[in-house]
Amino acid sequence: MTDQAWMEAALATARPQAVSALLRYFRDLDTAEEAFQEACLRALRTWPKNGPPRNPASWLIFVGRNAGVDTVRRLKRQTELPEEDKLSDLEDAEAAAVDRLDGADYRDDILRLLFICCHPDVPPAHQIALALRIVSGLSVRQIARAFLVSEAAMEQRITRAKGRIAGAGVPFETPGAVERSQRLGAVAAMLYLLFNEGYSAGFEDAPGRAPLCDEAIRLGRLLLRLFPAEPEIMGLTALMLLQNARAASRFDAAGNAILLEDQDRTRWNRKMIDEGLALVDKALRHRRPGPYQVQAAIAALHGRASTPAETDWPQIELLYARLETLTPSPVVTLNRAVAVSKVGGPGEALAMIEPLADRLSGYFYFHGMRGKLLLELGRGTEAREAFNRAVALAGTAAEAAHIRIYLDRLVTDTAAAKLRGAQ
């Protein structure tokens, strides 16, 4: 790794710790972010010449704090600034910081920073954008490209999110055990939303939005280091790893979506799968199952199957039944019906999803699955109606193209049936 690459990696790794500590000191997102940026600039100037500090995060915290104080003093015109050599004399301060970086103060700082980004007064899409800007350090241009909006619109979105947080009077005190648990749940939900923003992208948008998946996994690993005994954080990180491991096989060269059972499993990322499987096994040993763990266990069964025929569908159906009790949802029931169709046949699965018609009338996947089940049952006319509805609701060109494959099959089957009748 080159010196430049090492410095960039060190700054990215230290960012959550440094920004969160600076936020606790200055109690203002903009000031903390600007102080960290100034510290990064000084690092890029001094580290190549003087060598890297033994702990980059502590160095950035104290340089950033001094830079922030410098700015605040200039703005308020209160006192004359000290000499530059005093601002940069960090030897003793850095040693003290190293001792604290592994302590609860910094753990709670990072959790607080993540929680502030997903404050309930901020809409979910804005939460993700703010976390990418403040915690991950992505530029406004990068975030705008991922969300397919203009830079001006994204800048406005982030500014509004900061304004809502400032107006909400978010406390900066160390959270208690109960509040910390609540915050952790909110942060986990935000990270999974971030992951899905990238994972749900169509073929054309996938290259620009794939970094969202990588960043969600990186932050998941960070949370796991902060809370190594939390099984739901293990489950969340495992779930993202196991899903993202299939990314290279989800579309063909023409951009058409490839179903899980038709994917080339040799293209799955085995290193990612192995990491996810280890986390699932570790989480389940805690015997405190939660929604992320159950979803990860389902993904693990797919990851362990070297061929579609080896998939343990009965166990997957049981896991979905468990997930229904933890998080009742028509979408969960719809997913369970996929497993039921494999175990009990299309008729049983269709009977399970028919009661969901009203609640999922505007959901692409409901009509697509219903059409497929009807097709398997030989009810072609009803299947065509369901597929047409799915095409109308498709969110991407790949989704629509996938459904049209079934429609084309219906046309072919109908023509063949007429030909046989004429003979």
Phi and psi in degrees as a GROMACS rama.xvg file:
@    title "Ramachandran Plot"
@    xaxis  label "Phi"
@    yaxis  label "Psi"
@TYPE xy
-70.4615  163.747  THR-2
-59.64  -41.1709  ASP-3
-64.1133  -44.9055  GLN-4
-64.2727  -39.5  ALA-5
-62.8991  -44.195  TRP-6
-63.0669  -42.9986  MET-7
-62.3808  -41.3306  GLU-8
-65.9628  -40.916  ALA-9
-64.8841  -41.3801  ALA-10
-66.5349  -41.1704  LEU-11
-65.7045  -40.2447  ALA-12
-67.934  -38.7422  THR-13
-79.1943  -16.4681  ALA-14
-53.0449  -52.8792  ARG-15
-58.0728  -43.0004  PRO-16
-63.9028  -46.0717  GLN-17
-68.7872  -48.3481  ALA-18
-64.0374  -39.6387  VAL-19
-65.626  -39.4669  SER-20
-67.2927  -40.1557  ALA-21
-67.3082  -33.2079  LEU-22
-65.5856  -40.9401  LEU-23
-63.4679  -34.4515  ARG-24
-74.8859  -46.8345  TYR-25
-94.9454  -20.3025  PHE-26
57.3252  36.492  ARG-27
-153.493  124.878  ASP-28
-61.5921  -46.447  LEU-29
-62.0493  -44.6317  ASP-30
-63.7857  -43.0653  THR-31
-62.8792  -42.978  ALA-32
-65.8968  -43.6969  GLU-33
-66.2427  -37.6008  GLU-34
-64.2666  -40.3195  ALA-35
-66.01  -41.7175  PHE-36
-61.4417  -40.7796  GLN-37
-64.4132  -39.882  GLU-38
-63.1806  -38.6267  ALA-39
-63.923  -41.8442  CYS-40
-61.88  -41.8692  LEU-41
-66.6431  -35.6258  ARG-42
-63.3114  -43.1675  ALA-43
-64.8186  -26.7822  LEU-44
-82.6616  -39.0042  ARG-45
-98.9211  -31.9599  THR-46
-63.1231  -42.4313  TRP-47
-61.5277  -30.599  PRO-48
-86.3218  -44.3597  LYS-49
-98.9715  -8.28082  ASN-50
90.3312  155.502  GLY-51
-71.7847  148.847  PRO-52
-70.5979  161.536  PRO-53
-69.935  -23.2006  ARG-54
-137.497  99.4859  ASN-55
-57.846  -37.7739  PRO-56
-62.4346  -45.6991  ALA-57
-66.3743  -38.4871  SER-58
-59.49  -46.5996  TRP-59
-65.959  -35.9903  LEU-60
-62.0227  -47.6446  ILE-61
-77.7035  -35.0742  PHE-62
-67.6293  -41.768  VAL-63
-63.4981  -40.7227  GLY-64
-62.7803  -43.8299  ARG-65
-64.5369  -40.0272  ASN-66
-64.791  -39.4879  ALA-67
-66.1157  -41.4817  GLY-68
-62.0669  -40.9486  VAL-69
-54.4159  -49.4273  ASP-70
-64.6222  -45.5306  THR-71
-61.9902  -41.1619  VAL-72
-66.5294  -38.8528  ARG-73
-64.186  -42.2722  ARG-74
-66.6499  -39.979  LEU-75
-88.876  -13.1476  LYS-76
51.5801  46.6794  ARG-77
-91.3677  -49.7484  GLN-78
-136.513  159.008  THR-79
-72.1195  141.591  GLU-80
-72.4382  145.979  LEU-81
-71.0665  168.859  PRO-82
-66.2162  154.431  GLU-83
-59.9303  -36.5201  GLU-84
-66.4571  -28.1636  ASP-85
-75.0347  -36.6046  LYS-86
-64.3525  -32.647  LEU-87
-96.2752  -1.12999  SER-88
-82.6109  93.8259  ASP-89
-113.648  7.90433  LEU-90
-56.3968  -55.8841  GLU-91
-68.2702  -42.4108  ASP-92
-62.629  -38.1436  ALA-93
-65.9651  -40.5787  GLU-94
-60.8891  -40.6622  ALA-95
-66.3315  -37.37  ALA-96
-67.1772  -38.0042  ALA-97
-57.0701  -39.2538  VAL-98
-66.7745  -25.259  ASP-99
-95.969  -16.5192  ARG-100
-61.965  -29.1332  LEU-101
-91.6443  2.429  ASP-102
-87.5935  178.885  GLY-103
-66.6762  -29.2125  ALA-104
-57.0822  -47.2609  ASP-105
-75.6196  -32.3594  TYR-106
-60.5877  -46.9328  ARG-107
-68.4838  -32.0442  ASP-108
-59.5027  -48.5865  ASP-109
-66.4404  -42.1214  ILE-110
-61.6731  -41.3611  LEU-111
-62.8028  -41.4105  ARG-112
-61.3521  -46.0591  LEU-113
-64.4017  -40.2414  LEU-114
-67.3685  -38.6522  PHE-115
-60.5769  -39.885  ILE-116
-64.7251  -28.5685  CYS-117
-111.135  40.4232  CYS-118
-61.8689  139.995  HIS-119
-60.4483  -20.2976  PRO-120
-75.9184  -9.40283  ASP-121
-104.196  128.749  VAL-122
-57.6194  149.035  PRO-123
-52.953  -44.7857  PRO-124
-62.7762  -34.9345  ALA-125
-73.338  -33.4184  HIS-126
-58.2754  -47.1927  GLN-127
-63.0642  -45.8166  ILE-128
-60.3934  -42.6612  ALA-129
-65.9895  -41.6731  LEU-130
-64.0224  -39.947  ALA-131
-64.1976  -34.8509  LEU-132
-78.1823  -49.2358  ARG-133
-82.4744  -47.9102  ILE-134
-83.6532  -43.5709  VAL-135
-91.1729  -22.728  SER-136
79.8638  16.098  GLY-137
-68.0196  147.509  LEU-138
-74.2818  160.03  SER-139
-59.0416  -36.9648  VAL-140
-62.6864  -45.1649  ARG-141
-62.2735  -43.6353  GLN-142
-66.7529  -42.194  ILE-143
-61.3359  -40.6946  ALA-144
-63.904  -39.916  ARG-145
-66.2614  -35.5705  ALA-146
-94.6038  3.31347  PHE-147
59.2078  42.2542  LEU-148
-129.841  169.448  VAL-149
-73.5495  159.056  SER-150
-62.1931  -37.9875  GLU-151
-63.1107  -42.0343  ALA-152
-65.6839  -39.4156  ALA-153
-69.8249  -40.2218  MET-154
-58.5182  -41.9369  GLU-155
-66.0538  -38.9809  GLN-156
-62.5568  -44.8396  ARG-157
-68.1576  -40.5501  ILE-158
-62.7562  -42.8531  THR-159
-63.9143  -38.9556  ARG-160
-63.0313  -43.1775  ALA-161
-62.6779  -39.902  LYS-162
-63.2501  -40.699  GLY-163
-65.4734  -39.0399  ARG-164
-66.4982  -42.9703  ILE-165
-62.8034  -38.0584  ALA-166
-76.728  -16.6967  GLY-167
-83.4093  -11.7771  ALA-168
62.7326  47.5361  GLY-169
-63.416  128.051  VAL-170
-70.487  148.195  PRO-171
-109.333  6.29716  PHE-172
-72.3443  157.13  GLU-173
-62.938  125.21  THR-174
-71.259  148.84  PRO-175
-76.1019  178.62  GLY-176
-62.4064  -43.869  ALA-177
-67.1389  -47.5432  VAL-178
-64.3258  -36.6743  GLU-179
-62.6451  -39.8451  ARG-180
-63.9848  -41.1081  SER-181
-65.5019  -41.6447  GLN-182
-64.4503  -39.8183  ARG-183
-61.6997  -39.3263  LEU-184
-63.684  -41.0138  GLY-185
-65.8603  -39.5872  ALA-186
-66.3375  -42.413  VAL-187
-60.6037  -42.827  ALA-188
-62.3721  -40.8976  ALA-189
-64.8079  -40.4973  MET-190
-64.8949  -38.2473  LEU-191
-71.0335  -34.1657  TYR-192
-62.2472  -42.9279  LEU-193
-59.8168  -45.8905  LEU-194
-59.835  -45.6984  PHE-195
-68.4165  -27.0274  ASN-196
-59.7604  -37.5861  GLU-197
-82.4404  -40.5263  GLY-198
-71.8604  -29.6307  TYR-199
-84.4868  0.711532  SER-200
-65.1712  146.519  ALA-201
-74.2672  177.707  GLY-202
-58.0542  -44.8276  PHE-203
-68.1728  -33.2431  GLU-204
-91.0587  -13.6711  ASP-205
-55.7321  -45.245  ALA-206
-59.1263  -38.7404  PRO-207
-76.0443  -23.6559  GLY-208
-107.123  -8.0946  ARG-209
-57.934  -35.4035  ALA-210
-59.0741  -23.4401  PRO-211
-64.3624  -39.9053  LEU-212
-63.3749  -45.4084  CYS-213
-61.2425  -40.5126  ASP-214
-69.9484  -39.2472  GLU-215
-61.6525  -40.683  ALA-216
-66.5718  -41.2833  ILE-217
-60.2073  -44.0394  ARG-218
-69.6349  -33.225  LEU-219
-62.2129  -42.4687  GLY-220
-64.2878  -36.9165  ARG-221
-62.2033  -47.0135  LEU-222
-59.3517  -37.6197  LEU-223
-66.136  -34.4416  LEU-224
-69.0759  -34.2901  ARG-225
-75.2808  -33.9485  LEU-226
-130.732  70.8449  PHE-227
-67.728  -13.0023  PRO-228
-105.419  10.619  ALA-229
-91.6776  106.251  GLU-230
-63.1069  -30.5096  PRO-231
-70.7361  -32.0165  GLU-232
-70.4717  -36.5687  ILE-233
-60.26  -45.4337  MET-234
-63.2069  -43.4094  GLY-235
-60.8201  -48.5684  LEU-236
-63.7419  -41.3703  THR-237
-62.902  -42.7837  ALA-238
-60.0431  -45.6082  LEU-239
-65.7755  -40.168  MET-240
-63.2508  -46.6508  LEU-241
-67.518  -36.5268  LEU-242
-71.6762  -45.1607  GLN-243
-68.0837  -22.7056  ASN-244
-61.3664  -21.8766  ALA-245
-94.0466  3.59812  ARG-246
-55.8908  -41.2533  ALA-247
-68.5535  -16.3172  ALA-248
-110.337  9.08197  SER-249
-83.0975  -18.648  ARG-250
-133.396  148.035  PHE-251
-87.8234  -177.416  ASP-252
-63.7002  -25.4342  ALA-253
-87.4522  -1.56994  ALA-254
90.5963  8.16625  GLY-255
-80.593  140.164  ASN-256
-68.1371  141.631  ALA-257
-113.118  123.705  ILE-258
-62.3504  154.661  LEU-259
-54.0233  -43.629  LEU-260
-70.3882  -16.2377  GLU-261
-103.586  -0.00692743  ASP-262
-73.5795  149.312  GLN-263
-79.0671  103.47  ASP-264
-72.3857  -12.6227  ARG-265
-71.7336  -15.2983  THR-266
-91.0076  -5.00148  ARG-267
-69.0128  147.001  TRP-268
-81.5706  99.5786  ASN-269
-66.188  -34.1906  ARG-270
-62.066  -42.9088  LYS-271
-65.4436  -41.4882  MET-272
-62.8487  -45.2949  ILE-273
-61.1139  -40.8837  ASP-274
-63.815  -43.0221  GLU-275
-64.4803  -42.793  GLY-276
-62.7772  -40.6516  LEU-277
-63.2531  -39.598  ALA-278
-68.1065  -39.4842  LEU-279
-60.5982  -48.8971  VAL-280
-59.9318  -40.8399  ASP-281
-66.8863  -42.0638  LYS-282
-64.4161  -44.2346  ALA-283
-67.6924  -23.9422  LEU-284
-66.5445  -19.1144  ARG-285
-74.2381  -16.7451  HIS-286
55.6104  38.3382  ARG-287
-129.604  68.7166  ARG-288
-64.2488  140.422  PRO-289
-135.537  174.861  GLY-290
-56.3015  -41.9145  PRO-291
-68.1049  -37.8547  TYR-292
-64.7466  -41.1561  GLN-293
-66.0528  -43.3388  VAL-294
-63.9964  -37.9822  GLN-295
-66.6759  -37.449  ALA-296
-63.7076  -37.1597  ALA-297
-64.3545  -47.5672  ILE-298
-62.0387  -33.0963  ALA-299
-66.0432  -38.1201  ALA-300
-63.9468  -37.5435  LEU-301
-66.843  -41.6258  HIS-302
-66.0101  -30.3575  GLY-303
-79.4461  -19.1364  ARG-304
-82.8554  116.782  ALA-305
-76.0912  -19.5542  SER-306
-137.261  156.937  THR-307
-56.7393  -34.4119  PRO-308
-66.2567  -22.8539  ALA-309
-86.1498  -2.20645  GLU-310
-65.436  131.669  THR-311
-85.6092  77.1414  ASP-312
-63.7269  -38.7611  TRP-313
-57.5273  -40.8638  PRO-314
-69.1741  -37.5124  GLN-315
-62.8529  -40.9509  ILE-316
-62.7797  -40.369  GLU-317
-65.0956  -38.8083  LEU-318
-66.6768  -39.5881  LEU-319
-65.3916  -35.778  TYR-320
-62.6941  -39.4423  ALA-321
-65.1308  -40.8919  ARG-322
-64.296  -34.2587  LEU-323
-60.9754  -35.7554  GLU-324
-74.9629  -30.2903  THR-325
-80.212  -43.1881  LEU-326
-137.202  78.7793  THR-327
-57.8697  128.852  PRO-328
-163.637  141.354  SER-329
-62.2391  -29.5333  PRO-330
-69.0079  -38.9836  VAL-331
-62.962  -42.688  VAL-332
-62.3013  -39.4887  THR-333
-61.8065  -43.1194  LEU-334
-66.2522  -38.0203  ASN-335
-62.7214  -35.7522  ARG-336
-62.3525  -28.6148  ALA-337
-60.8435  -46.3556  VAL-338
-66.4537  -38.4562  ALA-339
-62.2075  -38.0896  VAL-340
-63.3717  -32.5314  SER-341
-74.9446  -32.672  LYS-342
-91.039  -47.7359  VAL-343
-108.881  -5.20049  GLY-344
100.635  164.751  GLY-345
-64.9915  -31.8739  PRO-346
-63.2729  -45.2402  GLY-347
-64.7418  -39.5068  GLU-348
-67.5103  -40.4355  ALA-349
-63.167  -41.6266  LEU-350
-62.1307  -29.4672  ALA-351
-74.1603  -35.0638  MET-352
-94.959  -16.8712  ILE-353
-55.5428  -40.7157  GLU-354
-65.2403  -11.0756  PRO-355
-88.7978  -1.5633  LEU-356
-55.5185  -43.949  ALA-357
-66.6791  -45.1565  ASP-358
-73.8274  -25.499  ARG-359
-113.741  25.5689  LEU-360
-62.5031  -26.5348  SER-361
-104.314  19.1091  GLY-362
-106.5  117.785  TYR-363
-52.221  -48.9182  PHE-364
-67.0241  -28.9939  TYR-365
-62.5544  -50.0278  PHE-366
-69.5991  -34.7302  HIS-367
-64.2644  -44.301  GLY-368
-70.0349  -40.8147  MET-369
-60.1003  -42.8029  ARG-370
-61.2804  -41.2852  GLY-371
-65.0812  -41.9613  LYS-372
-64.9284  -42.2346  LEU-373
-64.0882  -37.8386  LEU-374
-62.9489  -43.1863  LEU-375
-64.7598  -27.9318  GLU-376
-86.987  -0.140298  LEU-377
79.4907  17.9362  GLY-378
-100.78  73.815  ARG-379
-62.2422  -42.2836  GLY-380
-63.1832  -45.1589  THR-381
-66.8241  -36.3166  GLU-382
-63.3461  -41.7498  ALA-383
-61.1354  -42.4175  ARG-384
-62.0772  -42.3373  GLU-385
-65.907  -42.513  ALA-386
-66.0579  -39.5831  PHE-387
-61.5211  -39.5699  ASN-388
-65.711  -38.8146  ARG-389
-63.9782  -43.4457  ALA-390
-59.8126  -40.2986  VAL-391
-64.6245  -26.6085  ALA-392
-99.6825  -0.916006  LEU-393
-59.4862  135.84  ALA-394
-91.2103  -17.8451  GLY-395
-135.968  161.963  THR-396
-64.0342  -34.2217  ALA-397
-64.9654  -40.0107  ALA-398
-62.5678  -46.4551  GLU-399
-63.408  -41.8911  ALA-400
-63.3898  -36.8051  ALA-401
-64.3599  -42.1285  HIS-402
-68.8385  -34.7857  ILE-403
-64.7805  -24.1909  ARG-404
-61.0412  -42.191  ILE-405
-68.827  -38.6836  TYR-406
-63.3841  -41.1311  LEU-407
-63.4845  -37.4626  ASP-408
-64.603  -38.503  ARG-409
-62.2728  -43.4183  LEU-410
-61.3294  -44.7179  VAL-411
-63.3477  -44.8324  THR-412
-64.0099  -39.0259  ASP-413
-65.3696  -43.1286  THR-414
-63.5105  -40.662  ALA-415
-65.5971  -38.1755  ALA-416
-65.1949  -40.7901  ALA-417
-64.9076  -37.7498  LYS-418
-64.78  -43.3593  LEU-419
-63.2491  -38.4262  ARG-420
-65.9881  -36.9591  GLY-421
-69.2255  -27.5829  ALA-422
